[in-house]
Amino acid sequence: MLASIPHITKTALLGLLVISWFSFNDPERETKVRVAPESEVVISGTTNVNQFTCKYNLQELEMPIRLIYDEKSEQIQFKNAELKLVNDCFDCGGKAINKDFQELLKTERHPQVELKLLYVDPPSPNQSKVDVGVEIKIAGVSRKYQSVLYCEQTSNICVNGTLELKLSDFELEPPKKMLGMIKVDDEIRVHLTLQMSEI
């Protein structure tokens, strides 16, 4: 069952949904997109004393990204719109916090975070937001979400958004440091700023 998340502003893979706007003459279509180097994927969170930000090295993404999708009367359904982010490619700003982040995500057993776009509701005329369904897999646990994505299309496609998650949704226990005096909060955010082009 999809969990509802109010007032969502992206997620790396979620931006790829806008490709579905180009044409729908065939029931099944295929396209490829490339993510520009100025794009960003950032995971952030807070503790009881400070905050942390972990930025993904997008140069490690496999390019181009291939998409297959079907147009239905009520929505656009994607078959293979999946983005895999290798945990080791997140930089949190230092060796110690990088190690903590890898332990939190159980990197030894589950080395990557997986984002999958499931469907897109066709956008209304003159609207920049669309409803999407996504599946996120962290540390071997998958959860489905319904959210809202904002995007703009000029010469390229620009997508912005923030997905709010809870570590406990993925059976992750927030780490504690300094004999339990520093505690990581349960809520984290995945923020994406994507510049993409169809090739």
Secondary structure as UniProt FT lines:
FT   STRAND          3..4
FT   HELIX           12..21
FT   STRAND          28..35
FT   TURN            37..38
FT   STRAND          40..47
FT   STRAND          51..56
FT   HELIX           58..60
FT   STRAND          65..71
FT   STRAND          76..78
FT   STRAND          82..86
FT   HELIX           87..89
FT   STRAND          90..91
FT   HELIX           95..104
FT   TURN            105..109
FT   STRAND          112..120
FT   TURN            125..126
FT   STRAND          129..138
FT   TURN            139..140
FT   STRAND          141..153
FT   STRAND          157..166
FT   HELIX           167..170
FT   STRAND          176..177
FT   TURN            178..181
FT   STRAND          182..198
//
